[in-house]
Amino acid sequence: MDLKNLLKNGADMLGVALDDAQIETYWAYKDFLKQYNEKVNLTAITDDEGIVIKHFLDCLTVVPHIGGGRVIDVGTGAGLPGLVVKIARPDIDLTLLDARAKKVKFLEEAALLLNLENVKCIHGRAEDVQKKVAAFDYATTRAVGQMDALLGWCLPFVKSGGTLIAMKGPNYKDEMEAGMAKMGKLRGKLASVETLTLPNTDITRNLIIIHKN
């Protein structure tokens, strides 16, 4: 299987057009991720096909929902979805936030290696950083916790009129009842839940899209 074509065609199916230079940037990111993962635990997915489908294509599902401006990825880990979105959308001003210093060091090195501009990497806990950094157009998050907790971590970063995009697996409905109560307290309003299947797989993903009033 030609994995570069899989990425390019899969991105097209998601409504994201990638040129050859962007594909090569994703490949450099993939190789650096695998290399760095040997000394710092960044991901349990280490095969090329898994990275392309379960990381890159998965994270590209966010791109059509981002209009531009300032974006923060909360609990970004290995830069997922933040760096994946940035490669596809070099126009955004990206902040990557993670509580683990070793992962932030990886993010700094990755952004430099991939020649990505306007990327800021912050080491800290969301609830502490909120006091210093806010007013983002978009916040993204992937696999950082239950809905009620992640809303408390993420929505305070979003400015009025901005959007939080939370990436969730198939069991998100189990978390929504508690999440809805927290959402209202933080001036959030559920805009939509986008359910989709990753290209060429039977893997279902859900994007919980929340607008801040």
N, CA, C and O of each residue as an XYZ file, in Angstrom:
852
protein
N       0.838     -1.203      0.000
C       0.000      0.000      0.000
C       0.871      1.251      0.000
O       1.809      1.362      0.790
N       0.558      2.195     -0.890
C       1.267      3.463     -0.927
C       0.654      4.375      0.135
O      -0.427      4.933     -0.055
N       1.354      4.514      1.240
C       0.783      5.246      2.366
C       0.676      6.746      2.097
O      -0.200      7.412      2.649
N       1.553      7.279      1.260
C       1.449      8.704      0.933
C       0.171      8.978      0.141
O      -0.502      9.985      0.359
N      -0.152      8.077     -0.775
C      -1.411      8.232     -1.507
C      -2.608      8.023     -0.578
O      -3.636      8.687     -0.712
N      -2.458      7.088      0.365
C      -3.523      6.859      1.335
C      -3.803      8.130      2.131
O      -4.958      8.480      2.373
N      -2.744      8.813      2.534
C      -2.903     10.056      3.278
C      -3.518     11.141      2.406
O      -4.459     11.814      2.825
N      -3.003     11.311      1.217
C      -3.496     12.367      0.329
C      -4.958     12.137     -0.053
O      -5.779     13.050      0.026
N      -5.273     10.910     -0.467
C      -6.646     10.598     -0.881
C      -7.603     10.613      0.308
O      -8.742     11.066      0.195
N      -7.126     10.114      1.450
C      -7.956     10.140      2.645
C      -8.264     11.565      3.077
O      -9.384     11.873      3.483
N      -7.256     12.436      2.987
C      -7.475     13.842      3.320
C      -8.504     14.463      2.377
O      -9.374     15.218      2.811
N      -8.402     14.144      1.089
C      -9.388     14.638      0.111
C     -10.798     14.228      0.506
O     -11.734     15.022      0.412
N     -10.943     12.983      0.948
C     -12.264     12.490      1.353
C     -12.803     13.239      2.563
O     -14.015     13.322      2.759
N     -11.906     13.780      3.367
C     -12.305     14.557      4.548
C     -12.479     16.041      4.234
O     -12.831     16.832      5.109
N     -12.231     16.410      2.976
C     -12.370     17.806      2.582
C     -11.144     18.645      2.829
O     -11.233     19.868      2.938
N      -9.980     17.990      2.919
C      -8.718     18.694      3.170
C      -7.767     18.425      2.006
O      -7.377     17.279      1.778
N      -7.396     19.456      1.280
C      -6.486     19.319      0.144
C      -5.043     19.482      0.621
O      -4.688     20.503      1.210
N      -4.215     18.468      0.362
C      -2.797     18.511      0.738
C      -1.936     18.476     -0.503
O      -2.186     17.686     -1.414
N      -0.914     19.331     -0.550
C       0.025     19.274     -1.677
C       1.195     18.364     -1.325
O       1.300     17.873     -0.201
N       2.068     18.148     -2.295
C       3.180     17.211     -2.102
C       4.111     17.655     -0.978
O       4.637     16.823     -0.239
N       4.315     18.962     -0.851
C       5.199     19.466      0.203
C       4.611     19.163      1.585
O       5.344     18.812      2.509
N       3.322     19.294      1.722
C       2.675     18.983      3.004
C       2.760     17.492      3.314
O       2.973     17.106      4.463
N       2.595     16.665      2.300
C       2.731     15.216      2.506
C       4.129     14.895      3.014
O       4.285     14.086      3.928
N       5.143     15.517      2.432
C       6.521     15.272      2.869
C       6.741     15.765      4.297
O       7.506     15.162      5.050
N       6.073     16.858      4.674
C       6.187     17.349      6.047
C       5.570     16.357      7.020
O       6.123     16.109      8.092
N       4.427     15.789      6.651
C       3.830     14.752      7.503
C       4.770     13.559      7.632
O       4.858     12.956      8.701
N       5.474     13.211      6.553
C       6.390     12.066      6.611
C       7.559     12.352      7.537
O       7.991     11.478      8.288
N       8.072     13.576      7.486
C       9.165     13.942      8.394
C       8.676     13.921      9.843
O       9.403     13.501     10.744
N       7.465     14.366     10.055
C       6.851     14.335     11.395
C       6.708     12.894     11.874
O       7.054     12.576     13.012
N       6.202     12.033     11.010
C       6.035     10.604     11.352
C       7.373      9.974     11.742
O       7.466      9.276     12.753
N       8.394     10.219     10.947
C       9.698      9.611     11.220
C      10.306     10.130     12.521
O      10.904      9.375     13.287
N      10.144     11.432     12.756
C      10.683     12.017     13.984
C       9.915     11.514     15.205
O      10.503     11.264     16.256
N       8.609     11.371     15.059
C       7.773     10.835     16.136
C       8.215      9.425     16.512
O       8.339      9.109     17.695
N       8.450      8.587     15.525
C       8.870      7.206     15.781
C      10.249      7.171     16.442
O      10.483      6.400     17.372
N      11.145      8.006     15.955
C      12.507      8.058     16.503
C      12.484      8.527     17.957
O      13.126      7.924     18.817
N      11.746      9.598     18.228
C      11.689     10.179     19.573
C      10.967      9.256     20.547
O      11.250      9.244     21.745
N      10.031      8.487     20.007
C       9.223      7.595     20.830
C      10.052      6.479     21.462
O       9.620      5.848     22.427
N      11.231      6.241     20.920
C      12.112      5.216     21.475
C      12.688      5.630     22.827
O      13.100      4.783     23.619
N      12.714      6.947     23.086
C      13.258      7.408     24.376
C      12.209      8.077     25.264
O      12.371      8.130     26.484
N      11.135      8.588     24.657
C      10.044      9.202     25.411
C       8.724      8.616     24.911
O       8.459      8.610     23.709
N       7.906      8.130     25.826
C       6.642      7.507     25.430
C       5.652      8.561     24.944
O       5.028      9.258     25.745
N       5.517      8.671     23.618
C       4.625      9.650     23.010
C       3.363      9.011     22.454
O       2.293      9.620     22.476
N       3.485      7.779     21.955
C       2.352      7.116     21.321
C       2.525      5.604     21.381
O       3.640      5.088     21.303
N       1.400      4.901     21.521
C       1.428      3.437     21.458
C       1.323      2.946     20.024
O       1.550      1.769     19.747
N       0.979      3.851     19.113
C       0.871      3.504     17.686
C       2.200      3.831     17.021
O       2.578      4.998     16.917
N       2.905      2.802     16.573
C       4.256      3.026     16.055
C       4.463      2.534     14.630
O       5.532      2.756     14.062
N       3.469      1.870     14.032
C       3.624      1.433     12.641
C       3.168      2.560     11.715
O       2.291      3.348     12.071
N       3.765      2.631     10.531
C       3.506      3.734      9.609
C       2.028      3.843      9.239
O       1.466      4.938      9.239
N       1.407      2.725      8.927
C      -0.001      2.763      8.528
C      -0.878      3.247      9.683
O      -1.814      4.020      9.478
N      -0.574      2.792     10.884
C      -1.329      3.219     12.046
C      -1.204      4.709     12.286
O      -2.187      5.377     12.608
N       0.009      5.236     12.129
C       0.221      6.670     12.323
C      -0.547      7.468     11.277
O      -1.174      8.478     11.598
N      -0.497      7.018     10.033
C      -1.184      7.729      8.950
C      -2.690      7.747      9.184
O      -3.326      8.793      9.049
N      -3.262      6.604      9.533
C      -4.721      6.511      9.668
C      -5.200      7.000     11.038
O      -6.070      7.866     11.124
N      -4.624      6.437     12.107
C      -5.168      6.674     13.439
C      -4.683      7.980     14.069
O      -5.267      8.453     15.043
N      -3.630      8.554     13.523
C      -3.195      9.865     13.999
C      -3.478     10.957     12.957
O      -4.235     11.891     13.222
N      -2.867     10.833     11.774
C      -2.953     11.923     10.814
C      -4.369     12.108     10.259
O      -4.924     13.205     10.338
N      -4.954     11.052      9.702
C      -6.302     11.197      9.150
C      -7.312     11.513     10.242
O      -8.232     12.305     10.039
N      -7.136     10.893     11.391
C      -8.019     11.176     12.513
C      -7.987     12.665     12.850
O      -9.034     13.298     12.983
N      -6.803     13.214     12.986
C      -6.669     14.616     13.376
C      -7.081     15.575     12.256
O      -7.509     16.696     12.529
N      -6.957     15.151     11.019
C      -7.379     16.010      9.906
C      -8.882     16.229      9.879
O      -9.351     17.156      9.219
N      -9.645     15.406     10.575
C     -11.096     15.605     10.626
C     -11.453     16.965     11.236
O     -12.533     17.501     10.985
N     -10.545     17.514     12.034
C     -10.782     18.797     12.693
C     -10.666     19.966     11.712
O     -11.344     20.981     11.871
N      -9.817     19.825     10.710
C      -9.418     20.955      9.857
C     -10.596     21.690      9.209
O     -10.609     22.921      9.231
N     -11.586     20.997      8.633
C     -12.682     21.738      7.995
C     -13.497     22.604      8.951
O     -14.263     23.459      8.506
N     -13.345     22.397     10.242
C     -14.123     23.137     11.233
C     -13.358     24.318     11.828
O     -13.857     25.000     12.723
N     -12.143     24.556     11.326
C     -11.323     25.655     11.827
C     -11.231     26.739     10.767
O     -10.749     26.510      9.658
N     -11.707     27.931     11.134
C     -11.731     29.018     10.168
C     -10.431     29.801     10.078
O     -10.176     30.480      9.084
N      -9.619     29.706     11.107
C      -8.355     30.452     11.118
C      -8.173     31.170     12.437
O      -8.938     30.959     13.378
N      -7.167     32.012     12.506
C      -6.901     32.782     13.726
C      -6.043     32.037     14.720
O      -5.143     31.288     14.339
N      -6.325     32.243     16.009
C      -5.526     31.671     17.088
C      -6.158     30.370     17.559
O      -7.350     30.312     17.861
N      -5.330     29.320     17.615
C      -5.792     27.980     17.990
C      -4.917     27.459     19.124
O      -3.692     27.561     19.061
N      -5.541     26.901     20.161
C      -4.788     26.227     21.218
C      -5.199     24.758     21.257
O      -6.386     24.432     21.213
N      -4.206     23.878     21.341
C      -4.450     22.438     21.474
C      -4.095     22.051     22.902
O      -2.928     22.076     23.294
N      -5.115     21.693     23.671
C      -4.962     21.447     25.113
C      -4.695     19.963     25.364
O      -5.444     19.102     24.902
N      -3.609     19.671     26.110
C      -3.217     18.281     26.343
C      -2.750     17.631     25.060
O      -3.116     16.497     24.753
N      -1.939     18.358     24.315
C      -1.584     17.992     22.940
C      -0.736     16.729     22.823
O      -0.753     16.071     21.783
N       0.013     16.378     23.886
C       0.837     15.167     23.820
C       1.908     15.261     22.757
O       2.840     16.057     22.870
N       1.775     14.446     21.720
C       2.748     14.428     20.621
C       2.385     15.413     19.515
O       2.897     15.321     18.400
N       1.488     16.367     19.833
C       1.080     17.343     18.828
C      -0.167     16.928     18.077
O      -0.362     17.296     16.918
N      -1.015     16.154     18.750
C      -2.204     15.593     18.109
C      -3.461     16.126     18.790
O      -3.693     15.810     19.957
N      -4.274     16.916     18.108
C      -4.238     17.190     16.675
C      -3.445     18.424     16.249
O      -3.332     18.690     15.052
N      -2.889     19.188     17.204
C      -2.324     20.495     16.894
C      -1.369     20.558     15.714
O      -1.601     21.315     14.771
N      -0.296     19.773     15.754
C       0.685     19.830     14.672
C       0.118     19.326     13.356
O       0.464     19.838     12.291
N      -0.745     18.331     13.424
C      -1.371     17.819     12.196
C      -2.203     18.923     11.545
O      -2.162     19.102     10.327
N      -2.949     19.654     12.352
C      -3.761     20.757     11.831
C      -2.862     21.864     11.278
O      -3.152     22.423     10.221
N      -1.792     22.179     11.974
C      -0.893     23.260     11.554
C      -0.263     22.976     10.198
O      -0.137     23.883      9.375
N       0.132     21.737      9.955
C       0.730     21.396      8.658
C      -0.283     21.615      7.536
O       0.064     22.106      6.461
N      -1.533     21.247      7.795
C      -2.583     21.428      6.791
C      -3.001     22.894      6.660
O      -3.401     23.347      5.588
N      -2.899     23.625      7.775
C      -3.334     25.029      7.803
C      -2.208     25.903      8.351
O      -2.262     26.325      9.506
N      -1.186     26.180      7.531
C      -0.046     26.958      8.018
C      -0.399     28.391      8.403
O       0.409     29.077      9.029
N      -1.599     28.852      8.035
C      -1.995     30.223      8.330
C      -2.383     30.436      9.787
O      -2.401     31.576     10.251
N      -2.694     29.365     10.524
C      -3.142     29.552     11.906
C      -1.972     29.893     12.826
O      -0.822     29.550     12.552
N      -2.293     30.571     13.915
C      -1.334     30.848     14.986
C      -1.605     29.802     16.065
O      -2.646     29.842     16.720
N      -0.673     28.869     16.251
C      -0.912     27.683     17.082
C      -0.180     27.728     18.410
O       1.003     28.061     18.472
N      -0.903     27.386     19.482
C      -0.306     27.175     20.796
C      -0.534     25.724     21.195
O      -1.655     25.219     21.128
N       0.535     25.060     21.607
C       0.479     23.664     22.048
C       0.720     23.634     23.554
O       1.732     24.138     24.040
N      -0.222     23.037     24.286
C      -0.131     23.011     25.744
C      -0.103     21.580     26.248
O      -0.953     20.768     25.881
N       0.877     21.273     27.092
C       0.919     19.956     27.712
C       1.567     20.069     29.085
O       2.428     20.920     29.313
N       1.141     19.201     29.994
C       1.631     19.240     31.372
C       2.940     18.497     31.556
O       3.551     18.571     32.623
N       3.382     17.773     30.517
C       4.599     16.965     30.642
C       5.755     17.620     29.892
O       5.690     17.827     28.680
N       6.802     17.938     30.628
C       7.925     18.688     30.067
C       8.605     17.949     28.924
O       9.013     18.568     27.941
N       8.731     16.632     29.043
C       9.404     15.869     27.986
C       8.644     15.950     26.668
O       9.248     15.977     25.595
N       7.328     15.990     26.753
C       6.530     16.090     25.530
C       6.624     17.492     24.938
O       6.648     17.649     23.717
N       6.676     18.501     25.785
C       6.826     19.868     25.294
C       8.173     20.037     24.590
O       8.260     20.744     23.585
N       9.209     19.405     25.100
C      10.521     19.456     24.445
C      10.434     18.817     23.058
O      10.991     19.345     22.096
N       9.741     17.688     22.953
C       9.532     17.062     21.645
C       8.813     18.020     20.696
O       9.199     18.151     19.534
N       7.780     18.680     21.181
C       6.999     19.593     20.349
C       7.853     20.750     19.840
O       7.743     21.148     18.680
N       8.694     21.282     20.702
C       9.581     22.382     20.300
C      10.541     21.922     19.213
O      10.762     22.631     18.231
N      11.110     20.735     19.390
C      12.048     20.208     18.402
C      11.335     19.868     17.092
O      11.875     20.087     16.008
N      10.122     19.335     17.201
C       9.357     18.976     16.005
C       8.995     20.216     15.197
O       9.139     20.222     13.975
N       8.528     21.260     15.866
C       8.154     22.494     15.164
C       9.352     23.091     14.439
O       9.221     23.607     13.329
N      10.525     23.018     15.073
C      11.748     23.520     14.458
C      12.148     22.665     13.265
O      12.469     23.190     12.198
N      12.130     21.358     13.443
C      12.497     20.431     12.375
C      11.589     20.586     11.155
O      12.058     20.519     10.019
N      10.302     20.792     11.387
C       9.325     20.856     10.297
C       9.173     22.264      9.731
O       8.355     22.490      8.840
N       9.960     23.214     10.245
C       9.940     24.597      9.761
C       8.544     25.224      9.872
O       8.081     25.906      8.958
N       7.893     24.981     11.000
C       6.563     25.529     11.217
C       6.669     26.860     11.956
O       7.290     26.942     13.015
N       6.068     27.885     11.399
C       6.119     29.212     11.989
C       4.868     29.455     12.838
O       3.836     28.808     12.658
N       4.991     30.398     13.759
C       3.873     30.775     14.629
C       3.339     29.580     15.415
O       2.134     29.329     15.463
N       4.273     28.848     16.031
C       3.923     27.749     16.930
C       4.555     28.034     18.284
O       5.771     28.199     18.384
N       3.734     28.092     19.323
C       4.216     28.321     20.681
C       3.927     27.085     21.513
O       2.807     26.575     21.505
N       4.933     26.603     22.230
C       4.786     25.403     23.069
C       4.849     25.817     24.541
O       5.794     26.480     24.968
N       3.835     25.419     25.309
C       3.751     25.813     26.716
C       3.694     24.569     27.591
O       2.913     23.649     27.350
N       4.547     24.570     28.615
C       4.538     23.494     29.609
C       3.726     23.964     30.797
O       4.059     24.973     31.419
N       2.662     23.242     31.120
C       1.866     23.607     32.291
C       0.526     22.915     32.312
O       0.123     22.279     31.339
N      -0.160     23.045     33.431
C      -1.500     22.502     33.582
C      -2.498     23.539     33.080
O      -2.327     24.739     33.294
N      -3.532     23.062     32.416
C      -4.488     23.973     31.788
C      -5.035     24.992     32.782
O      -5.111     26.182     32.474
N      -5.416     24.531     33.971
C      -6.053     25.427     34.932
C      -5.113     26.522     35.427
O      -5.571     27.576     35.866
N      -3.803     26.283     35.359
C      -2.830     27.305     35.730
C      -2.561     28.266     34.572
O      -2.439     29.474     34.775
N      -2.469     27.724     33.366
C      -2.147     28.534     32.190
C      -3.304     29.445     31.801
O      -3.087     30.510     31.222
N      -4.531     29.035     32.115
C      -5.725     29.833     31.780
C      -5.619     31.264     32.294
O      -6.128     32.194     31.668
N      -4.962     31.435     33.425
C      -4.863     32.756     34.039
C      -3.952     33.695     33.251
O      -4.011     34.914     33.414
N      -3.108     33.111     32.393
C      -2.117     33.904     31.667
C      -2.394     33.977     30.170
O      -2.010     34.945     29.512
N      -3.062     32.952     29.627
C      -3.270     32.855     28.184
C      -4.737     32.565     27.917
O      -5.293     31.611     28.463
N      -5.372     33.386     27.076
C      -6.789     33.159     26.767
C      -7.133     33.815     25.443
O      -6.248     34.222     24.689
N      -8.433     33.915     25.165
C      -8.956     34.595     23.975
C      -8.523     33.940     22.666
O      -8.091     34.616     21.732
N      -8.646     32.620     22.614
C      -8.374     31.906     21.378
C      -9.650     31.781     20.548
O     -10.750     31.690     21.092
N      -9.489     31.778     19.233
C     -10.626     31.573     18.339
C     -11.118     30.130     18.406
O     -12.316     29.861     18.324
N     -10.160     29.202     18.558
C     -10.491     27.776     18.621
C      -9.635     27.093     19.676
O      -8.470     27.437     19.873
N     -10.235     26.121     20.348
C      -9.484     25.184     21.188
C      -9.793     23.791     20.680
O     -10.931     23.490     20.319
N      -8.778     22.942     20.653
C      -8.962     21.547     20.274
C      -8.453     20.661     21.399
O      -7.600     21.065     22.189
N      -8.982     19.460     21.460
C      -8.514     18.503     22.459
C      -8.852     17.098     21.997
O      -9.875     16.872     21.350
N      -7.991     16.165     22.332
C      -8.149     14.779     21.892
C      -7.705     13.850     23.018
O      -6.548     13.870     23.439
N      -8.634     13.045     23.493
C      -8.319     12.006     24.479
C      -7.662     12.555     25.741
O      -6.645     12.035     26.200
N      -8.258     13.616     26.300
C      -7.671     14.178     27.524
C      -8.529     13.955     28.760
O      -8.117     14.331     29.857
N      -9.712     13.355     28.622
C     -10.522     13.110     29.805
C     -11.998     13.141     29.498
O     -12.411     13.319     28.352
N     -12.802     12.961     30.558
C     -14.250     12.990     30.430
C     -14.729     14.403     30.088
O     -14.033     15.381     30.362
N     -15.924     14.507     29.487
C     -16.418     15.778     28.980
C     -16.468     16.866     30.043
O     -16.048     17.993     29.782
N     -16.975     16.554     31.242
C     -17.104     17.612     32.245
C     -15.741     18.170     32.630
O     -15.601     19.376     32.838
N     -14.735     17.303     32.727
C     -13.390     17.762     33.077
C     -12.762     18.550     31.932
O     -12.201     19.624     32.153
N     -12.852     18.026     30.717
C     -12.174     18.708     29.603
C     -12.809     20.063     29.302
O     -12.125     20.972     28.831
N     -14.099     20.208     29.566
C     -14.731     21.515     29.379
C     -14.120     22.548     30.318
O     -13.871     23.689     29.929
N     -13.880     22.130     31.565
C     -13.245     23.028     32.523
C     -11.825     23.385     32.145
O     -11.353     24.485     32.432
N     -11.147     22.457     31.502
C      -9.775     22.721     31.061
C      -9.735     23.588     29.806
O      -8.844     24.425     29.665
N     -10.680     23.402     28.900
C     -10.564     23.977     27.559
C     -11.392     25.231     27.309
O     -10.893     26.182     26.708
N     -12.651     25.255     27.759
C     -13.520     26.388     27.414
C     -13.007     27.736     27.912
O     -13.206     28.736     27.223
N     -12.352     27.818     29.081
C     -11.847     29.121     29.517
C     -10.825     29.740     28.562
O     -10.612     30.952     28.591
N     -10.196     28.931     27.727
C      -9.243     29.468     26.749
C      -9.938     30.146     25.573
O      -9.333     30.962     24.878
N     -11.201     29.813     25.351
C     -11.907     30.244     24.143
C     -12.566     31.599     24.368
O     -13.228     31.808     25.385
N     -12.388     32.511     23.434
C     -13.012     33.831     23.544
C     -14.494     33.741     23.216
O     -14.947     32.749     22.645
N     -15.249     34.770     23.575
C     -16.662     34.829     23.222
C     -16.802     34.775     21.706
O     -16.132     35.512     20.983
N     -17.682     33.890     21.234
C     -17.837     33.696     19.803
C     -16.898     32.655     19.233
O     -16.968     32.333     18.046
N     -16.013     32.120     20.077
C     -15.062     31.101     19.634
C     -15.647     29.704     19.753
O     -16.808     29.523     20.119
N     -14.813     28.719     19.434
C     -15.292     27.337     19.326
C     -14.317     26.358     19.959
O     -13.102     26.476     19.800
N     -14.870     25.390     20.679
C     -14.107     24.249     21.187
C     -14.478     23.028     20.364
O     -15.657     22.746     20.152
N     -13.464     22.304     19.900
C     -13.682     21.054     19.169
C     -13.047     19.928     19.972
O     -11.824     19.850     20.087
N     -13.883     19.060     20.526
C     -13.412     17.934     21.332
C     -13.553     16.651     20.519
O     -14.646     16.309     20.067
N     -12.445     15.949     20.340
C     -12.443     14.702     19.579
C     -12.760     13.541     20.513
O     -12.117     13.362     21.547
N     -13.766     12.754     20.130
C     -14.225     11.672     20.993
C     -14.452     10.390     20.202
O     -14.712     10.423     18.999
N     -14.350      9.265     20.897
C     -14.623      7.957     20.314
C     -16.111      7.655     20.315
O     -16.925      8.559     20.504
N     -16.477      6.397     20.107
C     -17.889      6.035     19.933
C     -18.745      6.125     21.185
O     -19.972      6.140     21.082
N     -18.137      6.187     22.369
C     -18.920      6.155     23.609
C     -19.111      7.530     24.241
O     -19.330      7.647     25.447
N     -19.026      8.565     23.414
C     -19.089      9.919     23.946
C     -20.413     10.226     24.648
O     -20.453     11.044     25.566
N     -21.501      9.567     24.217
C     -22.830      9.873     24.777
C     -22.880      9.604     26.276
O     -23.635     10.248     27.005
N     -22.068      8.644     26.735
C     -22.054      8.327     28.166
C     -21.555      9.502     29.004
O     -21.842      9.579     30.198
N     -20.809     10.416     28.385
C     -20.215     11.537     29.104
C     -21.032     12.820     28.986
O     -20.784     13.778     29.719
N     -22.000     12.851     28.078
C     -22.615     14.116     27.707
C     -23.527     14.706     28.779
O     -23.629     15.928     28.889
N     -24.191     13.862     29.570
C     -25.128     14.407     30.556
C     -24.411     15.300     31.559
O     -24.830     16.432     31.804
N     -23.337     14.790     32.135
C     -22.554     15.602     33.072
C     -21.907     16.771     32.344
O     -21.771     17.862     32.898
N     -21.511     16.535     31.105
C     -20.869     17.589     30.322
C     -21.792     18.756     30.029
O     -21.351     19.905     30.038
N     -23.064     18.486     29.768
C     -23.994     19.557     29.424
C     -24.185     20.535     30.577
O     -24.286     21.743     30.360
N     -24.235     20.016     31.797
C     -24.380     20.892     32.961
C     -23.169     21.810     33.099
O     -23.312     23.006     33.353
N     -21.987     21.245     32.931
C     -20.752     22.031     33.037
C     -20.673     23.041     31.891
O     -20.212     24.166     32.081
N     -21.112     22.643     30.727
C     -21.052     23.487     29.541
C     -21.793     24.797     29.757
O     -21.282     25.869     29.436
N     -23.002     24.703     30.304
C     -23.795     25.903     30.534
C     -23.142     26.865     31.506
O     -23.204     28.081     31.319
N     -22.519     26.329     32.540
C     -21.859     27.173     33.534
C     -20.691     27.951     32.926
O     -20.347     29.038     33.389
N     -20.088     27.376     31.878
C     -18.919     27.996     31.247
C     -19.284     28.749     29.967
O     -18.413     29.045     29.149
N     -20.563     29.055     29.796
C     -21.078     29.815     28.658
C     -20.898     29.077     27.335
O     -20.797     29.696     26.276
N     -20.860     27.769     27.409
C     -20.764     26.980     26.185
C     -22.131     26.508     25.719
O     -23.045     26.325     26.522
N     -22.260     26.315     24.419
C     -23.501     25.802     23.844
C     -23.152     24.759     22.790
O     -22.348     25.017     21.894
N     -23.757     23.581     22.901
C     -23.484     22.515     21.935
C     -24.006     22.935     20.569
O     -25.203     23.159     20.387
N     -23.086     23.038     19.611
C     -23.468     23.422     18.248
C     -23.828     22.202     17.418
O     -24.841     22.193     16.718
N     -22.990     21.167     17.501
C     -23.267     19.945     16.736
C     -22.346     18.830     17.181
O     -21.324     19.067     17.825
N     -22.715     17.624     16.834
C     -21.842     16.457     16.977
C     -21.674     15.874     15.582
O     -22.634     15.393     14.979
N     -20.455     15.920     15.076
C     -20.163     15.415     13.734
C     -19.610     13.998     13.867
O     -18.519     13.795     14.399
N     -20.364     13.034     13.384
C     -19.935     11.633     13.432
C     -19.460     11.211     12.053
O     -20.154     11.429     11.059
N     -18.288     10.612     11.990
C     -17.731     10.212     10.690
C     -16.901      8.954     10.840
O     -16.530      8.552     11.943
N     -16.623      8.348      9.707
C     -15.777      7.155      9.654
C     -14.483      7.526      8.957
O     -14.510      8.146      7.894
N     -13.353      7.160      9.537
C     -12.070      7.475      8.919
C     -11.959      6.773      7.573
O     -12.358      5.614      7.454
N     -11.428      7.445      6.559
C     -11.342      6.874      5.215
C     -10.658      5.510      5.192
O      -9.629      5.299      5.834
N     -11.254      4.594      4.441
C     -10.715      3.245      4.224
C     -10.658      2.406      5.507
O      -9.871      1.464      5.602
N     -11.487      2.751      6.480
C     -11.538      1.994      7.736
C     -12.996      1.884      8.185
O     -13.901      2.433      7.557
N     -13.199      1.159      9.292
C     -14.507      1.159      9.944
C     -14.424      1.862     11.299
O     -15.247      1.628     12.184
N     -13.412      2.730     11.449
C     -13.176      3.450     12.700
C     -14.066      4.691     12.754
O     -13.990      5.562     11.887
N     -14.908      4.758     13.784
C     -15.826      5.881     13.941
C     -15.253      6.928     14.892
O     -14.698      6.602     15.941
N     -15.398      8.172     14.503
C     -14.948      9.280     15.335
C     -16.073     10.294     15.479
O     -16.947     10.384     14.616
N     -16.053     11.055     16.565
C     -17.055     12.085     16.805
C     -16.361     13.388     17.178
O     -15.453     13.406     18.008
N     -16.794     14.457     16.565
C     -16.313     15.784     16.910
C     -17.440     16.510     17.647
O     -18.509     16.758     17.089
N     -17.179     16.842     18.904
C     -18.151     17.584     19.713
C     -17.794     19.062     19.539
O     -16.750     19.524     19.999
N     -18.685     19.790     18.864
C     -18.397     21.191     18.523
C     -19.239     22.098     19.408
O     -20.469     22.050     19.395
N     -18.535     22.932     20.181
C     -19.177     23.758     21.209
C     -18.824     25.222     20.956
O     -17.647     25.570     20.858
N     -19.832     26.070     20.851
C     -19.624     27.499     20.700
C     -19.697     28.184     22.066
O     -20.462     27.777     22.940
N     -18.901     29.213     22.229
C     -18.917     29.945     23.494
C     -19.689     31.240     23.315
O     -19.387     32.038     22.428
N     -20.687     31.441     24.165
C     -21.533     32.634     24.074
C     -20.861     33.833     24.717
O     -21.431     34.925     24.733
